[in-house]
Amino acid sequence: MHIIIGQGIAGATAANTLRKLDPENPVTIITDEVDYLYSRVDLPDIIAGKHEPAEAGLQNAEDLAAAGINCLMGERVTAVAPAQKTVDIASGGRLKYDKLLIATGSLPVIPALSNSDSRGVYSLWTMRQAQAIITAARAARNAVVVGAGLIGLKTALALRARGLHVTVVEKLPRVMPRQLDDAASEMLADRLRTSGVEIRVNTGVDGITAANGMVHGVEVGGGVTPADMVIMAIGVKPNIGLAVAAGISTGHGITVDEFQQTSVPDIYAAGDAAETIDNMTGKLTVPAIWPVAVEQGRTAAYNMAGQKKAYNGRIVAMNAVEIAGMPLVSLGDIEGQPGDDILVAHRHDAYRKVVMRDKTVRGVLCVGEIRQAGVLGALISRQADIEEIERLVSPFFNFADLIAV
């Protein structure tokens, strides 16, 4: 039997691929979630009331049954025993596997702050957490979101749409610090402020104040900002506890080779829990992006089924979203390195930036105008040179408009 721990997109992709490649071998998914496969990026929109939870669903119980996949929902794996090729589950059972995939994804990072375990403090990573936030928001007036990344900002807007006064606190100098540069970040921050969200950057959180176990404020900048609820959105980390306990090699994530195999025979890892080599940079990385998780899950399935297949490892960080009505796309290395050529164009509410290294485009940032973003991502992935990119994306992305900085 093939066993998959985790039913995010990496685990689900692997399970569905295995049923096609190896239909005679049973596939069992084990997950501690009680909701079937859904899109996590839709959670803030569910909080905002834009979507119903069912609209975020990607594969339900009927779909899994039709595919011949057994899914143990609400069940937690407590141990993996590579020597015996078994996994133990919290309900007391023990299952034997032929091949095992660890696709446990990520866990929200919760900072060590005073009163961070108080009622009213939330993270947003699961459907259950989204529903708990919706319930709490009905009785709340003030919310503080700690962290100005994508999830933090979209959650802030969702709570504002529910009528709350919302403050976003970010210790770094700009919003979406990993995806945007200073100029693009300020454009987005202005739009967020116009939408009624208070933005405080370069500001750390010193603690949480509470009374009778219930949050009522956040210590920020020497004062206390009122809060009936606090959303922790400072990031996530690979969920590698099972692998560490089983003696599987790990770094920041679970170390895998080009076949998604771990250091232990017949155990594979994929998705946000896996650490792999980025062939564009030669460095170990945990990409934690949807397309990579899909491809890693598929690659793992092929190898679990005995059909050798390598993952190419060419990773282009891509974020394509709309926040507060402002579309933006961030592709590849938008910061650049010493010696890179950096070109920008900034007109009114449209901003574009290109980072080139040895006549090869390594990063593109577009705010306000994002046409041809998909084409640009594909070209960056295969390290196309500037002449080819200009030929394929003009006139929508006119490089002649860009100015060296």
C-alpha positions in Angstrom: 0.0 0.0 0.0 1.1 3.5 -0.7 0.6 5.9 2.2 0.5 9.7 1.9 0.7 11.9 5.0 -1.1 15.2 4.2 -3.8 16.1 1.8 -2.7 19.4 0.5 -2.1 19.9 -3.2 1.2 17.9 -3.2 -0.3 14.9 -1.4 -3.5 15.0 -3.4 -1.6 15.3 -6.7 0.5 12.3 -5.7 -2.5 10.2 -4.7 -4.4 10.9 -8.0 -1.3 10.3 -10.1 -0.6 7.0 -8.2 -4.1 5.7 -8.9 -3.5 6.2 -12.6 0.0 4.8 -12.7 -0.4 1.9 -10.3 -4.2 1.1 -10.0 -3.6 -2.3 -8.4 -1.9 -0.8 -5.4 -4.1 0.8 -2.7 -3.5 4.5 -1.8 -4.3 5.9 1.6 -4.1 9.5 2.6 -3.9 10.4 6.3 -4.6 14.0 7.3 -5.5 15.8 10.5 -7.8 18.1 8.7 -11.5 17.6 8.7 -12.1 19.4 5.4 -11.2 17.9 2.1 -8.8 19.4 -0.4 -9.3 23.2 -0.8 -7.5 26.3 -1.9 -5.8 28.0 1.1 -5.4 31.2 -0.9 -9.2 31.5 -0.9 -9.5 31.6 2.9 -9.3 35.4 3.3 -12.0 35.8 0.6 -14.2 33.4 2.6 -13.7 35.5 5.7 -14.7 38.6 3.6 -17.8 36.8 2.5 -16.9 36.8 -1.1 -17.0 33.0 -1.3 -18.7 30.2 0.5 -16.3 27.5 1.9 -17.6 25.0 -0.6 -16.4 27.2 -3.5 -12.8 26.7 -2.3 -13.1 23.0 -2.6 -11.0 21.1 -5.1 -11.6 17.5 -4.3 -14.4 16.2 -2.0 -15.2 12.8 -0.5 -17.1 11.7 -3.6 -14.2 12.6 -5.8 -11.8 10.6 -3.7 -14.1 7.6 -3.6 -14.5 7.7 -7.4 -10.7 7.8 -7.8 -10.3 4.8 -5.4 -8.4 6.8 -2.8 -8.9 6.0 0.9 -8.7 9.1 3.0 -8.5 9.0 6.8 -9.8 12.5 7.8 -9.2 14.1 11.2 -6.5 11.5 11.9 -2.9 12.4 13.0 0.2 10.4 12.3 2.2 10.1 15.5 5.3 8.2 14.3 7.0 6.8 11.2 9.1 3.6 11.6 11.2 3.2 8.5 12.7 -0.1 9.7 9.3 -1.7 10.0 7.8 0.4 7.2 4.9 1.4 9.4 3.1 4.6 10.5 1.3 4.9 13.8 -1.9 7.1 14.1 -3.3 8.8 17.1 -6.4 6.7 17.3 -4.2 3.7 18.1 -3.9 2.1 14.7 -0.7 1.0 12.8 -0.5 0.9 9.0 2.1 -0.8 6.9 3.3 0.9 3.7 5.3 -0.2 0.6 6.1 3.5 -0.3 5.5 6.5 1.9 5.1 10.2 0.9 5.5 12.9 3.6 3.5 15.9 2.3 2.8 17.5 5.7 3.1 21.1 4.3 3.8 24.1 6.6 2.8 25.3 10.0 2.1 29.0 10.9 4.9 30.7 12.9 3.6 31.9 16.2 6.0 34.3 17.9 6.9 34.0 21.6 4.9 36.9 22.9 3.3 37.4 26.3 -0.4 36.2 26.2 -0.1 34.8 22.7 -2.1 31.8 23.9 -5.1 34.1 24.9 -8.6 33.7 23.4 -8.9 35.9 20.4 -5.4 35.2 19.0 -5.6 33.3 15.6 -3.5 32.2 12.7 -5.0 31.6 9.3 -3.9 28.3 7.6 -6.9 26.0 7.7 -10.6 26.2 6.9 -11.3 25.6 10.6 -9.3 28.6 11.5 -11.1 30.7 8.9 -14.4 29.7 10.3 -13.3 30.5 13.8 -12.2 34.0 12.7 -15.5 34.6 11.0 -17.3 33.7 14.3 -15.1 36.0 16.4 -15.4 38.9 13.9 -19.1 39.1 14.5 -18.6 40.4 18.0 -15.3 42.3 17.4 -14.7 46.0 16.8 -10.9 46.2 16.5 -8.4 43.7 14.9 -4.6 43.8 14.7 -2.9 41.7 12.0 0.8 41.0 12.8 2.7 40.6 9.5 2.2 42.4 6.2 2.7 39.4 3.8 0.1 38.3 1.3 -2.1 36.4 3.8 -1.8 39.1 6.4 -2.9 41.9 4.0 -5.7 39.9 2.5 -7.0 39.0 5.9 -6.8 42.6 7.0 -9.0 43.6 4.0 -11.4 40.8 4.8 -11.9 42.0 8.4 -12.2 45.6 7.2 -15.0 44.4 4.8 -16.7 43.0 7.9 -16.7 46.5 9.5 -13.8 46.1 11.9 -11.1 48.8 12.4 -7.9 47.0 11.3 -4.3 47.8 12.0 -1.5 45.9 10.3 1.9 45.8 12.1 5.0 44.9 10.2 8.5 44.9 11.7 10.2 45.3 8.3 10.2 48.6 6.4 7.5 47.7 3.8 4.5 45.6 3.1 4.9 42.3 1.2 8.7 42.6 1.8 9.5 39.3 0.0 7.6 40.1 -3.2 7.9 43.9 -3.6 10.5 46.5 -3.6 10.3 49.9 -1.8 8.5 51.7 -4.6 5.9 49.0 -5.3 5.3 48.5 -1.6 4.5 52.1 -1.0 2.0 52.1 -3.9 0.3 49.1 -2.3 0.4 50.6 1.2 -1.2 53.8 -0.1 -4.0 51.7 -1.6 -4.5 49.8 1.6 -4.8 53.0 3.6 -7.3 54.3 1.1 -9.3 51.1 1.7 -9.4 51.9 5.5 -6.6 49.7 6.8 -4.1 51.3 9.0 -0.5 50.3 8.1 2.4 50.5 10.5 5.8 49.4 9.1 9.2 49.4 10.9 7.2 48.5 13.9 7.6 45.5 16.1 5.1 43.9 18.5 6.3 43.7 22.1 3.5 41.7 23.5 -0.3 41.1 23.8 -2.4 42.4 26.7 -5.2 40.3 28.0 -7.8 40.2 30.7 -9.4 37.0 32.0 -7.6 35.0 29.2 -9.1 37.2 26.5 -7.0 39.5 24.3 -7.8 43.2 24.4 -4.7 44.9 23.0 -1.3 44.6 21.3 1.8 46.4 22.7 3.2 48.3 19.8 5.7 51.2 19.7 5.5 51.9 23.4 1.7 52.0 23.5 -1.2 49.6 23.4 -3.3 49.3 20.2 -6.9 48.1 21.1 -7.7 44.6 19.7 -10.6 42.3 20.2 -8.8 39.8 17.9 -5.2 39.4 16.7 -4.2 37.5 13.6 -0.7 36.2 13.5 0.5 36.2 9.9 4.3 36.5 10.1 4.9 33.4 8.0 5.1 29.6 7.9 7.7 27.0 8.5 8.0 23.4 7.0 6.2 20.8 9.1 9.1 18.3 9.5 8.6 16.9 13.0 7.7 13.4 11.8 10.7 13.2 9.6 13.1 14.4 12.3 11.7 11.9 14.8 12.1 9.1 12.2 15.8 9.9 11.5 15.2 11.3 8.0 17.7 13.9 6.9 16.4 17.5 7.2 17.7 21.0 6.7 15.2 23.8 6.7 12.9 21.2 5.2 13.0 17.5 4.5 16.0 16.9 2.2 15.1 15.2 -1.1 16.9 14.3 -4.3 15.8 14.9 -7.9 13.3 12.0 -7.5 11.8 13.4 -4.4 13.3 10.6 -2.3 14.5 11.3 1.2 17.6 9.9 2.8 15.5 6.8 3.7 14.6 4.2 1.0 10.9 4.1 0.0 10.1 7.4 1.8 9.5 10.5 -0.3 8.6 14.1 0.4 7.0 16.8 -1.6 5.4 20.2 -1.3 6.0 22.8 1.4 7.8 20.3 3.7 10.4 19.4 1.1 13.8 21.1 0.6 15.3 20.7 -2.9 17.9 22.3 -5.1 16.9 25.2 -7.2 18.7 24.6 -10.5 18.5 28.4 -11.3 20.6 29.3 -8.2 22.2 26.0 -7.2 21.0 26.5 -3.6 18.9 24.4 -1.4 15.4 25.9 -0.9 11.9 25.3 0.2 9.9 26.9 -2.6 6.5 26.7 -0.9 4.6 27.7 -4.0 1.6 25.9 -5.6 3.0 24.9 -9.0 6.1 23.4 -7.4 4.0 21.4 -4.9 2.0 20.0 -7.8 5.0 19.0 -9.8 6.8 17.5 -6.8 3.7 15.5 -5.9 3.5 14.2 -9.4 7.2 13.4 -9.6 7.1 11.5 -6.2 4.1 9.5 -7.5 6.0 8.4 -10.6 8.9 7.2 -8.5 6.7 5.5 -5.9 5.1 3.6 -8.8 8.5 2.5 -10.0 8.7 4.8 -13.0 11.8 6.8 -12.7 11.2 10.5 -13.2 13.3 13.5 -12.1 12.0 16.9 -11.1 13.9 19.6 -12.9 14.1 21.9 -9.9 13.9 25.1 -11.9 12.0 27.3 -9.6 10.7 30.8 -10.4 9.1 32.4 -7.4 5.8 33.8 -8.8 3.1 35.8 -7.0 0.2 37.0 -9.1 -2.5 38.6 -7.0 -4.9 41.5 -6.7 -4.9 43.3 -3.4 -7.3 46.2 -2.7 -8.1 46.4 -6.4 -4.4 46.6 -7.3 -3.1 43.8 -9.5 0.5 42.8 -9.1 2.9 40.2 -10.3 6.3 39.4 -8.8 8.5 37.0 -10.7 11.9 35.6 -9.8 14.6 37.7 -8.2 13.2 41.2 -8.0 15.9 42.6 -5.7 18.9 41.7 -7.8 22.5 41.2 -6.9 25.6 43.5 -7.2 26.4 44.0 -10.8 22.9 43.3 -12.1 21.2 45.7 -14.5 18.0 47.1 -13.0 15.5 48.9 -15.2 12.3 50.6 -14.0 9.3 52.5 -15.4 6.9 54.3 -13.0 4.0 56.2 -14.4 1.0 57.1 -12.3 -0.5 53.9 -10.9 1.6 51.5 -13.0 5.1 50.4 -12.1 7.4 47.9 -13.8 10.9 46.7 -12.9 13.2 44.2 -14.7 16.4 42.7 -13.2 18.9 41.4 -15.7 22.1 39.4 -15.1 24.4 38.7 -18.0 21.7 39.7 -20.5 19.3 37.2 -18.9 16.1 38.4 -17.2 16.1 37.1 -13.6 13.2 39.0 -12.2 10.2 41.1 -13.2 7.9 43.2 -11.0 4.6 44.6 -12.3 2.1 46.7 -10.4 -1.1 48.1 -11.9 -0.4 46.6 -15.4 0.3 42.9 -15.5 -0.3 41.8 -19.0 2.0 39.1 -20.4 3.0 38.1 -16.8 2.5 34.3 -17.5 4.7 34.5 -20.6 7.3 36.4 -18.7 7.3 33.7 -16.0 7.8 30.9 -18.5 10.7 32.8 -20.2 12.4 33.5 -16.9 12.1 29.9 -16.0 14.1 28.8 -19.0 16.5 31.7 -18.7 15.6 33.4 -22.0 17.8 36.3 -23.0 16.5 39.9 -23.2 16.2 39.9 -27.0 13.8 36.9 -27.0 11.7 38.3 -24.2 11.4 41.7 -25.9 10.3 39.9 -29.1 7.7 37.8 -27.4 6.1 40.2 -25.0 6.2 43.6 -26.8 4.3 45.8 -27.1 2.5 45.0 -23.9 5.7 45.1 -21.9 7.8 47.8 -23.7 11.4 47.6 -22.5 12.1 50.8 -24.3 10.2 52.6 -21.6 12.5 51.3 -18.8 15.2 53.5 -17.2 18.3 52.1 -15.7 18.7 52.7 -11.9 
